[in-house]
């Protein structure tokens, strides 16, 4: 693809707690801690969050979006995120103004810099779209760049099949909101070079986040567990077992989850949760079949916080 790229996806936390792993203490020998130049494809909520954390680290970031309006919106999201981080006292070692200077937006994947060390694709969860933009990114950057997808469930092997350098490709599943989340799920495909994995582990560590390394499989670890819990919560609501708030409180207070599965689904987006569930049902079986209530809400446009209503009223 040599044309513009659509906006970012909404992959988001699925309720899994961070697990120790990834970079050994002291980092990965011979691997630079922070990349000098990172490209992000898609400037939606997730892409802007990824751009924000790397810019705050001191890395130069190029964000590719679909057109001038989308590019301005993406830059605005990064700026807002940086200012919010500063207000909360979590923007250490820089200022929003200095970090924003390191962010540039473009309107074509072909404009990504050849010297990018890392490219993170963060477009919607559509395999055809991801393959298109990843192939375009691979053509734009140098052969030593690590290409990563922020997918929360799609097969790394299937996406890599369209690439010339599958050994430089892996999954880097960030969580929503990216600046506050401590976990990154690093998904290693069948052809991923250990050197690419080690670079990604070092960069995740430099961001102050914890990595878990998982083998490429449908839903990986986090989406597979989180979606299953969320779907059962929706079935319980559908069957009248309890109201949404009670179901969520059961997990928050009884199991110490920071957020209940229905509120989490509202933040992820009911449409996103439905798409992941449909994919997992097609690959892992009927236990991931979406409840009718979820389909009905998506059909009515009740997508969660982004639409103002999901299982809760966000208006």
C-alpha angles and dihedrals in degrees: 000000000000097000134080123306127230122243130280132293129241104233106159146171117304098194100266116139118231113268122209113252144088115078117041116232108287094027131261113319113248094010121114112240098222128030115235095215129024130180123206121195111208124028101211124120094296098038092047090049092052091048090049097054094048093046090050088052090058098259122136109240133198117195119199118208137170102257143344095280093050090046092053090048091050092051089048091054091051092048093048091049093050093049091048090050090051092050090052093049094243098114100091124185098007144049129241089249095052093045093048091054086065092058122087126177127209133182101221131054088221087068093064110122117260089223096061111131094196132026117191117194112209105168126130121299097268115124093209092052094045092049090050097052095039091054090049091049092049089054092050101048133057125274093253096058118113112231117207135181122212092210116145096206117357121116114268090203093055092049091046092053090076094052130092092216108037090161089070093052132092143140122270104184107192120189133232123287090029098198094053100036117096098199134082117178108215110203117199118205126209092263100037111131113233088230091060090048091050093051091051091049091052093049092049089051091049088056089058092247133126121241129209116195116218135176118249107269134135110293091358109224106305103043092041092056098034097048092049091053092045094050092051090050089053090049090052090052090046090052093048095244090141140329122275095259093051093049091051093046090052090063097036097050101023099043101019094241108164090225133018120247096249096049088045089053089053090054094045092047124253090240091054092048090049093050092050092046092051090051093048091047089054092050106030104027145249097324087080095050106133117243116248090242090064092050092048094051092049090048089053092050094250095142101155129253094350092060097036096249137056123125085334134039108251097173 
